[in-house]
Amino acid sequence: MALSALADDLGFSDSAPAIFGATRQEDLFEVERKTVASYRVIPVAHLPQVLWLSGSVHNWQQLVNGAWQLDQLWVEGAR
């Protein structure tokens, strides 16, 4: 994965499990805060919207204009 390779290149390979294992949006924000605090990574872009989807959501697509294309979306039921 590109994110894992980038974490290795920047010396943050110990952060990768926290990133990939995050189950809440707040967990990712905490990893980001710690990464930026060292000033080894400086953000150059801001995403004005964060989307967090359950692993049971499939075929979700967002169009370039920000609209959601829901006609192919489906949600996996409980097992």
Number of C-alpha atoms within 10 A of each C-alpha: 5 7 12 15 13 13 15 14 10 10 11 14 15 10 16 17 10 14 18 11 10 14 13 11 12 10 14 15 13 12 16 15 11 11 15 12 11 9 9 11 11 10 9 5 6 6 5 5 6 7 5 8 11 10 9 10 12 13 11 14 14 10 8 7 6 9 9 12 12 11 9 9 12 12 12 10 7 5 3
